[in-house]
Amino acid sequence: MAEVTKIKRPPNGVEEVPVMLSRLLEAHELIVGELRVAIDKTATNQDSGTNDLLVSQVLRTNETQVWFLAEHLVDTPLVRS
């Protein structure tokens, strides 16, 4: 999976917490973007079951994580990796 993922691997060593959290936020945002493309394809192909699964389980979970992370970091200046 590590070879085909679009999520960047963290550098070796220790990172500051805001950097780790911003990296996690970026990963969830990337997942949400990819999910939206997949959801559009399932809607176009009239695959209602897969569409419902992607929207109700996967997309909502990742959008919630984006919201939680963004709210947690609201008072912390983000440091992009």
C-alpha positions as CSV (number, residue, x, y, z in Angstrom):
1,M,0.0,0.0,0.0
2,A,2.8,2.4,0.8
3,E,4.0,2.2,-2.8
4,V,0.7,3.2,-4.4
5,T,-0.6,5.7,-1.9
6,K,-0.9,9.4,-2.7
7,I,-0.3,10.3,0.9
8,K,3.3,11.4,1.5
9,R,5.4,9.4,3.9
10,P,6.6,11.2,6.9
11,P,10.3,11.9,7.2
12,N,12.4,9.8,9.5
13,G,12.9,11.2,12.9
14,V,10.7,13.1,15.3
15,E,8.3,15.9,14.2
16,E,6.7,18.6,16.2
17,V,3.1,17.8,17.1
18,P,1.6,20.6,14.9
19,V,3.5,19.2,11.9
20,M,2.2,15.7,12.6
21,L,-1.4,17.0,13.0
22,S,-1.2,19.1,9.8
23,R,0.1,16.1,7.9
24,L,-2.8,14.1,9.2
25,L,-5.2,16.9,8.2
26,E,-3.7,17.0,4.7
27,A,-4.1,13.2,4.4
28,H,-7.8,13.3,5.4
29,E,-8.4,16.2,2.9
30,L,-6.7,14.2,0.1
31,I,-8.9,11.2,1.0
32,V,-12.0,13.4,0.9
33,G,-11.1,14.7,-2.5
34,E,-10.5,11.2,-3.9
35,L,-13.8,10.0,-2.3
36,R,-15.8,12.8,-4.0
37,V,-14.4,11.6,-7.4
38,A,-15.4,8.0,-6.6
39,I,-18.8,9.1,-5.4
40,D,-19.4,10.9,-8.7
41,K,-18.4,7.8,-10.6
42,T,-20.8,5.6,-8.6
43,A,-23.6,8.0,-9.2
44,T,-22.9,8.2,-12.9
45,N,-22.8,4.3,-13.1
46,Q,-26.0,4.1,-11.0
47,D,-24.3,2.0,-8.4
48,S,-26.5,3.1,-5.5
49,G,-25.2,0.6,-3.0
50,T,-21.6,1.6,-3.3
51,N,-22.5,5.3,-3.5
52,D,-24.5,5.0,-0.2
53,L,-21.6,3.2,1.5
54,L,-19.0,5.8,0.3
55,V,-21.2,8.7,1.4
56,S,-22.7,7.4,4.6
57,Q,-19.6,5.7,6.0
58,V,-16.4,6.7,4.4
59,L,-16.9,10.3,3.4
60,R,-18.7,11.3,6.6
61,T,-16.0,9.7,8.7
62,N,-13.2,11.5,6.9
63,E,-15.1,14.8,6.8
64,T,-15.6,14.5,10.6
65,Q,-11.9,13.9,11.1
66,V,-11.0,16.9,9.0
67,W,-13.4,19.0,11.0
68,F,-12.0,17.7,14.4
69,L,-8.4,18.3,13.3
70,A,-9.1,21.7,11.9
71,E,-10.9,22.8,15.0
72,H,-8.1,21.4,17.2
73,L,-5.6,23.3,15.3
74,V,-7.5,26.6,15.0
75,D,-5.3,28.2,17.6
76,T,-2.2,26.5,16.5
77,P,-0.3,27.8,13.5
78,L,-0.1,25.1,10.9
79,V,3.3,24.1,9.7
80,R,3.1,22.5,6.3
81,S,5.6,19.7,5.8
